[in-house]
């Protein structure tokens, strides 16, 4: 056996049993009945699993991942003393088996969180060494959110975390139901300690199953603090679905688009070595004040930083506070009201006024389809 190849029993532990069953039949040559006797199930169950993966091989990334698992297999040797032929030794290429459990979980948390955002897809082409997570906005703009190695993307599709949305020269994938459930489990592991200590609110049984909780670092006067928010949507998106008594939406689609544009620029402005940018200097109250940028070189794209600063200056005190906290820091309306000392149920009204003015700022400054990214 070549030294740079590994036998079948060296398959990664995270590989699903259904994939192992498919490889046992298609690569090792074990019959359906032999696999059924081994696993203690009916032969029709094994047949359905095999057929399911055969149909899914139209997915280019899955077909590539399965082909990489069986490439370089040793020739089959017949054993006359056995009723079934001796299984072939399936060999793995080194780069295929390089994704371990730790890498899969770390990259899963990072990439699946991005794919959980509305309009996010993973794109990959045959000549690309890495896959790219893109997010498309209602006006047609696309923003790159993350980059992941091709071998990790293959592991995602083997785990059923992502599903092929469109196959072609550039194939696109979206977050599937198993991936959403896996992301929720990975995040819940970090929340269990917080729940046990009584520091977090008890979740509502129905609503919580549709939420994907995550933490976000926000710079404050006393240092960075963590804000818990729903990765699947922003607080503005929740208000955008609410209706007035006459049936009209509480927030017009243009207001929600302006909030997403501010959040997009805010995320781009934080890219760089120093992520904890002191944006709270734009907030009013106490000794904070003055819309002055930090000294030194800009951290991240300067254009995005300037756009955020210009928008907050135009909104001014009060309106800029609620827009920064809710749209950028992803704080809930109740939390923003408490931190700013406002009356209950007043925050969403002020937020609507802020978004109305923010939309006017973008239309007057950059036009309907601006500003450009970068």
C-alpha positions in Angstrom: 0.0 0.0 0.0 1.4 3.4 -0.8 2.6 5.4 2.2 0.6 8.5 1.3 -2.8 6.7 1.3 -5.1 5.6 4.1 -7.4 2.5 4.1 -11.1 2.6 4.5 -11.1 2.3 8.3 -9.2 5.6 8.4 -12.3 7.6 7.1 -13.0 10.6 9.3 -15.2 10.1 12.3 -17.6 12.8 11.2 -18.5 11.0 7.9 -22.2 10.1 8.1 -23.2 6.4 8.3 -25.3 6.8 5.1 -22.2 7.8 3.2 -20.2 4.9 4.6 -23.0 2.5 3.6 -23.0 3.9 0.1 -19.2 3.5 -0.2 -19.4 -0.1 1.2 -21.8 -1.0 -1.6 -20.4 1.0 -4.6 -16.6 0.8 -3.8 -16.2 -2.3 -1.7 -18.8 -4.3 -3.7 -20.8 -5.6 -0.7 -24.3 -6.7 -1.7 -27.4 -5.0 -0.3 -28.3 -8.1 1.6 -24.9 -8.4 3.2 -25.0 -4.8 4.3 -28.6 -5.3 5.7 -27.4 -8.3 7.7 -24.4 -6.4 9.0 -26.4 -3.4 10.1 -29.6 -5.2 11.2 -32.0 -3.6 8.8 -34.0 -4.6 5.7 -32.4 -4.7 2.3 -34.9 -2.2 1.0 -33.6 0.4 3.5 -30.1 0.0 2.2 -31.4 0.2 -1.4 -33.1 3.5 -0.7 -29.9 4.9 0.8 -27.9 3.9 -2.2 -30.4 5.3 -4.7 -30.6 8.5 -2.8 -26.9 9.2 -3.1 -26.9 8.0 -6.8 -29.5 10.7 -7.5 -27.6 13.3 -5.6 -24.4 12.7 -7.6 -25.8 15.3 -10.1 -24.6 17.7 -7.4 -21.0 18.5 -8.7 -19.5 19.1 -5.2 -21.0 15.9 -3.8 -19.9 13.9 -6.8 -16.4 15.3 -6.4 -16.3 14.5 -2.7 -17.5 10.9 -3.2 -15.1 10.4 -6.1 -12.2 11.7 -3.9 -13.1 9.1 -1.2 -12.8 6.2 -3.6 -10.0 7.4 -5.9 -6.9 5.2 -5.8 -8.6 2.1 -4.4 -6.6 -1.2 -4.5 -7.8 -3.9 -6.9 -10.4 -6.3 -5.7 -9.3 -9.8 -4.6 -11.8 -12.7 -4.6 -11.9 -15.0 -1.6 -13.3 -18.4 -2.6 -13.9 -19.4 1.1 -16.4 -16.6 1.5 -19.9 -16.3 0.1 -19.3 -12.6 -0.7 -16.2 -11.2 -2.5 -13.6 -9.7 -0.2 -14.1 -6.0 0.0 -11.8 -3.7 -1.8 -9.5 -1.5 0.2 -10.7 2.0 -0.4 -7.9 4.6 -0.3 -8.1 8.3 0.6 -6.1 11.1 -0.8 -4.3 13.0 2.0 -6.2 16.3 1.4 -9.6 14.5 1.6 -8.9 13.2 5.1 -7.4 16.4 6.4 -10.7 17.7 7.7 -10.9 16.6 11.3 -13.7 17.1 13.8 -12.2 20.2 15.2 -11.8 21.9 11.8 -15.3 20.9 10.8 -16.9 22.4 13.8 -14.8 25.6 13.7 -15.5 26.2 10.0 -19.1 25.1 10.4 -19.7 27.7 13.0 -18.0 30.4 10.9 -19.6 29.6 7.5 -23.0 28.3 8.5 -23.6 31.5 10.5 -23.0 33.5 7.3 -25.2 31.2 5.2 -28.0 31.7 7.8 -28.3 35.3 6.8 -31.1 36.2 4.3 -30.0 36.0 0.7 -26.7 34.2 1.4 -25.4 31.4 -0.8 -22.1 29.6 -1.3 -20.6 29.7 -4.8 -17.9 27.4 -6.2 -16.5 26.6 -9.6 -14.4 23.6 -10.8 -11.3 25.7 -11.1 -11.7 27.4 -7.7 -9.6 26.2 -4.8 -11.9 28.0 -2.4 -15.7 28.5 -2.1 -17.1 32.0 -1.5 -20.2 32.9 0.6 -22.1 35.7 -1.1 -25.1 37.7 0.0 -27.5 39.2 -2.5 -29.6 42.2 -1.6 -33.0 43.2 -3.0 -31.5 45.9 -5.3 -29.2 43.3 -6.9 -26.0 44.1 -5.1 -23.8 41.2 -4.0 -21.3 41.3 -1.1 -18.7 38.6 -0.2 -19.1 37.5 3.4 -16.6 34.6 3.8 -14.2 32.3 2.1 -13.8 28.5 2.8 -11.5 25.8 1.5 -12.9 23.5 -1.1 -12.3 20.4 1.0 -14.3 21.9 3.9 -17.1 22.7 1.5 -17.0 19.0 0.4 -17.4 18.0 4.0 -20.4 20.3 4.4 -22.2 18.7 1.4 -21.4 15.2 2.7 -22.9 16.2 6.0 -26.1 17.5 4.2 -25.5 20.9 5.8 -25.7 22.6 2.4 -27.9 21.8 -0.6 -27.3 22.5 -4.2 -29.4 25.4 -5.4 -28.1 25.6 -9.0 -25.5 23.4 -10.7 -23.5 24.8 -13.6 -20.2 26.5 -14.4 -20.6 28.2 -11.1 -22.6 26.1 -8.7 -24.4 27.7 -5.8 -25.5 26.2 -2.5 -27.7 27.3 0.3 -28.1 26.3 3.9 -30.3 23.3 4.3 -32.6 22.2 7.2 -29.9 19.7 8.6 -27.3 22.5 8.4 -29.6 24.9 10.2 -30.3 22.4 12.9 -26.5 21.5 13.2 -25.7 25.2 13.5 -28.3 25.6 16.2 -26.9 22.7 18.2 -23.3 24.0 17.9 -24.4 27.4 19.2 -26.6 25.9 21.9 -23.6 24.1 23.3 -22.1 27.5 24.1 -25.4 28.8 25.6 -26.0 25.9 28.0 -23.7 27.2 30.6 -25.3 30.6 30.4 -28.8 29.1 30.7 -27.8 27.0 33.7 -26.5 30.1 35.5 -29.8 31.9 35.0 -28.2 34.8 33.2 -30.3 34.3 30.0 -34.0 34.5 29.4 -35.9 31.3 29.0 -36.6 30.7 25.3 -40.2 30.4 24.0 -40.7 26.9 22.7 -42.2 27.7 19.3 -40.3 30.9 18.4 -36.9 29.6 19.6 -36.9 26.7 17.1 -36.7 29.3 14.3 -33.9 31.3 15.8 -30.1 30.8 15.5 -28.5 32.6 18.4 -25.0 34.0 18.3 -22.8 36.5 20.1 -21.3 39.7 18.8 -18.5 41.7 20.3 -19.4 45.4 20.8 -16.9 48.0 22.1 -18.0 50.0 25.1 -16.5 52.4 27.7 -15.6 49.5 30.0 -14.2 47.3 27.2 -15.7 44.9 24.7 -19.0 43.3 25.7 -21.0 40.5 24.1 -24.5 41.1 22.6 -26.7 38.0 21.9 -28.6 38.3 18.7 -30.5 36.1 16.2 -28.2 35.3 13.3 -31.0 34.5 10.9 -32.4 38.0 10.9 -31.9 41.5 12.4 -34.3 43.4 14.7 -35.2 45.6 11.8 -36.3 42.6 9.7 -38.6 41.6 12.6 -40.2 45.1 12.7 -40.5 45.0 8.9 -42.9 42.1 9.1 -45.2 43.8 11.6 -48.4 45.4 10.4 -50.4 48.4 11.4 -54.1 48.2 12.2 -54.9 49.2 8.6 -52.7 46.4 7.2 -49.8 48.5 6.2 -46.3 47.4 7.1 -44.8 49.1 10.2 -41.6 49.7 8.2 -41.6 50.3 4.5 -39.3 48.1 2.4 -37.1 51.2 1.7 -36.5 51.7 5.4 -35.4 48.1 5.9 -33.1 48.4 2.9 -31.5 51.5 4.3 -30.9 49.7 7.6 -29.3 46.8 5.8 -27.1 49.2 3.9 -25.9 50.8 7.1 -25.2 47.4 8.6 -23.3 46.3 5.5 -21.1 49.4 5.6 -20.6 48.9 9.4 -19.4 45.3 8.9 -17.0 46.3 6.1 -15.6 49.2 8.2 -14.7 46.7 11.0 -12.5 44.5 8.7 -8.9 44.5 9.6 -6.5 43.6 12.5 -8.4 45.7 15.1 -12.0 44.6 14.9 -13.2 46.3 18.1 -13.6 49.8 16.5 -14.8 52.4 19.0 -18.0 53.3 17.3 -19.7 54.2 20.6 -17.9 57.5 20.3 -20.8 58.4 18.0 -23.3 57.8 20.8 -24.5 60.7 22.9 -24.7 60.8 26.7 -22.1 61.1 29.5 -18.6 62.2 28.3 -19.1 60.5 25.0 -19.7 62.8 22.1 -18.3 64.5 19.0 -18.3 62.8 15.7 -14.5 62.4 15.4 -12.8 59.3 14.1 -10.1 57.6 16.1 -6.5 58.8 15.6 -4.2 56.9 13.3 -4.9 54.9 10.2 -8.4 53.7 9.3 -9.1 50.1 10.3 -10.7 48.5 7.3 -12.0 50.0 4.1 -11.9 53.8 4.5 -14.8 54.4 2.1 -17.2 52.2 4.2 -16.0 53.9 7.4 -16.6 57.3 6.0 -20.1 56.3 4.8 -21.1 55.1 8.3 -19.7 58.3 9.9 -21.5 60.5 7.4 -24.8 58.7 7.9 -24.5 59.0 11.7 -23.7 62.7 11.5 -26.7 63.3 9.3 -29.0 61.5 11.8 -27.6 63.4 14.8 -28.1 62.6 18.5 -30.9 60.3 19.4 -31.7 59.1 15.9 -28.1 58.1 15.4 -28.1 56.3 18.7 -31.0 54.0 18.0 -29.8 53.4 14.4 -26.3 52.4 15.5 -27.5 50.1 18.3 -30.3 48.4 16.5 -29.0 48.3 12.9 -25.3 47.8 13.6 -25.0 46.4 17.1 -28.2 44.3 16.5 -29.6 45.2 19.9 -33.2 44.6 20.5 -35.6 47.5 20.8 -36.3 46.8 24.5 -32.5 46.6 25.3 -31.9 49.9 23.4 -34.7 51.7 25.3 -33.3 50.6 28.6 -29.7 51.6 27.8 -30.7 55.0 26.6 -33.3 55.6 29.4 -36.3 55.9 27.0 -39.9 55.1 27.8 -41.1 51.7 27.0 -42.5 51.1 23.4 -41.0 54.4 22.2 -37.9 52.9 20.6 -39.6 51.5 17.5 -41.2 54.9 16.8 -37.9 56.7 17.0 -36.3 53.9 14.9 -38.8 54.4 12.2 -38.1 58.2 12.1 -34.4 57.4 12.0 -34.7 55.0 9.1 -36.9 57.4 7.2 -34.2 60.1 7.5 -31.5 57.5 6.8 -33.2 56.5 3.6 -33.4 60.2 2.5 -29.7 60.6 3.3 -28.7 57.7 1.0 -31.0 58.9 -1.8 -29.7 62.4 -1.7 -26.1 61.6 -1.2 -25.5 58.5 -3.4 -28.6 58.1 -5.5 -31.1 55.2 -5.6 -28.5 52.5 -6.4 -25.5 53.8 -4.4 -23.2 53.8 -2.7 -20.7 51.4 -4.3 -18.8 49.0 -2.1 -15.1 49.6 -1.5 
